[in-house]
Amino acid sequence: MKYLKLSKRKVPKKRTYKIDSDSEKIIIDYMDRWDKHGRVNRNRFVELSKMVPYTAKQICQHWWNKLDPRLNTQTPFTRDEKEYIFEWVDVHLETSNKKISWKLLQMEMEEEFGMLRSRNDIKNIWYAKKRKLCRQAQNMSKPRIESFIMETFPPLS
């Protein structure tokens, strides 16, 4: 495993992975059989990790974010859905210990709007808004160059 050199500690380098199409077919077929022939008590993702060269966590995340046929990935988020995400996260952060349960939000959004959205898509909506607010706060604290120039060098008229 490759390591990043940070100070004196060795930190494992995070690897990116992409599940290949053959493995995706195996996962989808297995999940269809699992749904149709009764749900066995064993963890389905652990069973799948024995069939394809990925960890149970990787398979689970790929299923919940990409492969689940119930996911609505074609239509963009509505304004109501986005507002629901923002309000839900704000309330949740006030009441919990600063950890957002994206799984719980995903389930509540499915109940509220009748569509299952990817956890990653929900997170992306929230973090895009958070980045935008951070940028706006930084811009408010920095003096604007244009206003400085206009005050220093007023237009000739």
URNOR-V545550 format. One record per pair of residues at least 6 apart in sequence whose C-alpha atoms are under 7 Angstrom apart, sorted by the first residue. I is the first residue (numbers start at 1). J is the second residue. If there is no record, write none. Layout:
i: {I & I}
j: {J & J}
This chain:
i: {1 & 2 & 2 & 3 & 3 & 3 & 3 & 4 & 4 & 4 & 4 & 5 & 23 & 27 & 45 & 45 & 45 & 46 & 49 & 49 & 64 & 65 & 65 & 65 & 70 & 71 & 71 & 71 & 72 & 72 & 72 & 73 & 85 & 86 & 89 & 92 & 93 & 102 & 103 & 106 & 106 & 106 & 110}
j: {12 & 12 & 13 & 10 & 11 & 12 & 13 & 10 & 11 & 12 & 13 & 11 & 52 & 48 & 56 & 59 & 60 & 56 & 55 & 56 & 118 & 118 & 119 & 120 & 116 & 116 & 117 & 118 & 115 & 116 & 117 & 117 & 126 & 126 & 100 & 100 & 100 & 119 & 119 & 116 & 117 & 119 & 116}
